[in-house]
Amino acid sequence: MGLPLSGTIAQMAAAEEKSWTYKDYARLPEGAPCQLIGGSLIMTPSPTPYHQTISMKLGVKLALHALEKGLGLALFAPVDVYFEETETYQPDIIFIAGNRMSIVEKTRINGAPDLVVEILSPGTAYYDLRKKFKTYEKHGVKEYWVVDPGEQSVEIYTRANNRFSLEQKAEKTGPVESHVIPGFTVEIESIF
């Protein structure tokens, strides 16, 4: 789960007992290690070097493929993705197709990316697998990758009939392929 809030952020949270909104969240200092989940301000600890290594390996592969093929834009945490007034997340990696660049605003991504990657960590796994999963599904994320460093696995959920279903899973070795990013395949042993 998240960590207790500290300093100025804790003071802001204590001053307001109501549910947090995007307007409240936007008042935080730039770079504050928080996400707005279910109207609560959740402080997320810094990722481990292993987490960041996985993120870099997968993110660079995805970004280069998208750039070389002219498919769209890949971005990496921290970047705010606004879903609704009480839900603003910072997914590890996102991809937005070229024909949807209108959701990229000056201060945030306004709406569902086409693809979201969350790399599980002890401080965020509960949210990634529960609340955020449901929000991504509800708001139209087309493909959701759940990367588990402990199991060295990747699960890919795709959206059909407004619901996610597990389409692919690979553990320790083997390829996974995106259906949102044409031609993008990763041998998972190359990211762990």
C-alpha positions, -999 to +999 in steps of 0.1 A: +000+000+000+012+036+001+035+051+027+025+077+053+027+112+041+054+136+053+062+173+055+042+197+035+022+170+017+010+156+051+001+191+063-020+196+031-037+162+036-044+168+072-059+202+064-085+186+042-105+157+054-126+156+022-119+135-008-090+149-028-097+161-064-074+168-093-075+205-084-061+196-049-035+172-065-024+199-089-014+221-060+013+197-049+049+206-056+062+194-089+077+159-086+058+150-054+059+112-051+021+108-050-008+095-070-045+104-066-062+070-062-099+069-052-098+104-039-069+096-016-034+110-019-012+079-020+026+085-015+046+060-035+082+053-026+110+056-051+114+025-073+143+001-067+172+000-091+159-034-103+124-019-110+140+010-129+163-013-149+132-033-160+114-001-168+143+012-188+148-019-208+111-024-217+105+014-221+134+020-244+124-010-266+089+003-268+098+039-274+123+031-301+099+008-319+071+034-318+095+062-329+111+042-358+077+031-371+060+065-365+033+049-344+029+073-315+044+084-282+059+064-253+063+082-220+077+071-186+069+078-150+065+102-135+039+117-159+004+125-147-025+106-164-059+121-155-089+098-157-114+116-136-115+141-107-104+116-081-081+094-103-047+107-115-020+081-118+016+079-128+020+046-147+055+033-152+052+034-191+024+046-214+019+046-251-004+069-270-012+062-306-003+090-332-039+097-340-047+104-303-021+130-295-049+155-286-049+139-251-013+151-245-017+184-227+009+208-213+006+195-177-009+160-180-023+133-202-060+139-203-076+105-207-067+069-212-034+060-230-037+031-255-013+010-236-003+011-199+026-008-183+028-012-145+058-028-129+048-043-096+065-033-064+056-039-028+044-004-023+021-002-053+011-038-063-022-036-044-033-005-064-019-017-097-038-050-095-070-036-080-081+000-082-059+011-111-068-021-130-105-012-128-099+024-137-078+015-167-106-009-178-134+016-172-117+044-191-108+026-222-071+016-219-068-009-248-039-030-234-026-033-199+008-050-192+014-062-156+052-068-151+061-088-120+098-086-112+096-112-085+080-138-108+099-125-138+066-125-157+045-104-180+007-106-182-011-087-210-047-078-206-067-066-236-100-048-236-130-062-253-167-056-246-155-030-220-137-056-199-101-067-196-092-103-202-059-120-199-046-126-234-010-135-229+013-146-200+050-154-201+072-163-172+110-162-172+113-168-210+093-164-241+078-136-262+049-113-256+033-093-283+013-061-283-018-058-304-020-021-298+015-014-311+019-032-344+050-053-347+061-048-311+073-081-295+095-086-265+114-116-253+108-112-216+142-126-206+156-095-222+139-072-197+147-091-164 
